[in-house]
């Protein structure tokens, strides 16, 4: 098995990469679109953490703190949407999708309400808050709901583009953000709803990643190139509807697929990709994610290394699927 400390987030790699806050990008974009008086924002007593407090300071009359009552928040959001408001609701992912699931299902999706759920603090990078707050099942919960569209931006610039997209289009939407500042992937606007983005081209294997793992896939691809393996990297920012054509094309052209996500290997990006590959063009698929376990308390990037959600973890999956020692 290949071992290389340069492919772990800690102790050095994460400090070498430029990082920006996706939560701050969300807050800034809310303020920017807030000049539209139809925009209203709801939060469940976590506005400082989700950064919706930025909107609250600028437009206090259109911000509503519902308190620790996520279920009620979804109902209120649905009601406001039917008065012509463009509604954004935010909380931690564990609360917005787990605690409030029934209300998201009934009040938002079944009712086809114009609501945008932007959840922060998803995945292992919640860190010291531990397993009870590290939501690793939310993509599955939300993508399983009829009418819900699901997006996971790779960095701050893509977060801004996605928030603007959901503002311009009718909900329901679910946007998944992390707590940590994440490595910068983009230097220009590239997001296209429902379309995968080719970050790196390659011919030997395709790495399909979402969120924080897109930057990890870029690092892994660079390392693999030095070892003689040409890895294609796709940023799958839209999980539902997923870009089936791009997945099939990559399966045909590279013959192998590795998926990478800060989420359970069940019912997330890896599962969606495997479904498409099985139906369209069967090739070997390896899924990198959290392996049917809960997380634990610890420093964010150390946890990512421990659970294998790193460039090294991706390279190891490529090693498994190519049967080549790297």
C-alpha positions, 0 to 999 in steps of 0.5 A: 500500500502506498504511503505518503505524508504529502497526501494527508491533510495534516500536518502540512498539506492543509496549511499549504492550500489557500482556504476560504469560508463557504459559510461566509460566502453564503452570508455575503451572497444573502446580503447581496441578493437581499436588495430584493424585498421578496427575500426572507431568511429564517434561522433556528438560533444559530445565525452567528454560526450559519452566517445568516446574521450578516443578512439580519444586520442588513435587513432585520425586518426580513430575518426571523429567528424561530428559536430551537424549533427547526420543525416549526421553521420549515412550516413557517418557511413553507407558509411564507413562500406561498405569500410570494416570498423567496425563502432561505432557511438555515441551521446545522445539517444535523438539525435541518435534515435530521430533526426536521425531516418530516416537516421538510418532506410534508411542508416543503417537498410534498407542498412544493414550496419555494424554499431553499434549505442551506445547511451548514456544519455538515460532515466530519469537519464539524470536528469537536462537536462529535458524532451527534452533530456530524451529519453524514446521511443528509445527502441521502435523506434529501435526494430521496425526496421528490421535488428536492434538488441537492447541491454541494459546492466545492469552495467559496466561489462555487457557493456564491454561484449556487446561492445565486442560482437557487435565488433565481430559480424556484425551490425546493433546494438543499445546499450543503455547506461545511463548517471549516474553511475549505481549499480554493478550487476555482478562480472563475465562475464555472457552475452549471446546474445539473452538469459535472465540471471537468477539473482535470482531464485523464484517461486511466480512471475517473475520480468523481468528487463533491464538496471538500473532496474535490480539492483532495481529488485535484491533489491526488490527480497531480500525484498520480500523474507523477506515477504514470496514472492519468486521472480525470477529476469531475466536480459533481456539485449537483447531486440531484439531478446528477449528470448521468451523461458525464458519468457514462462518458467517463465510464466509457472513456476511462473504464474505472470510477472512484467516488469521493465524498464527506458523507456515508458511502450509502445513499450519497454521491457514490451510490448515485454514481454506482446506480448510473454506471450499473444502468448505463455502462457497467465498469468497476466502481470504488466509493470513498466515504465514511464506511457505515459508522458514526464519527467522533470528536476531534480536530476536523482535518485530523478526522478527515485523515483518520477516516481516509477522506484525503488525497491519500485515501483517494490514491489508495482507492485508485490503487485498489481499482487499477490493481497497480501499486502506486 
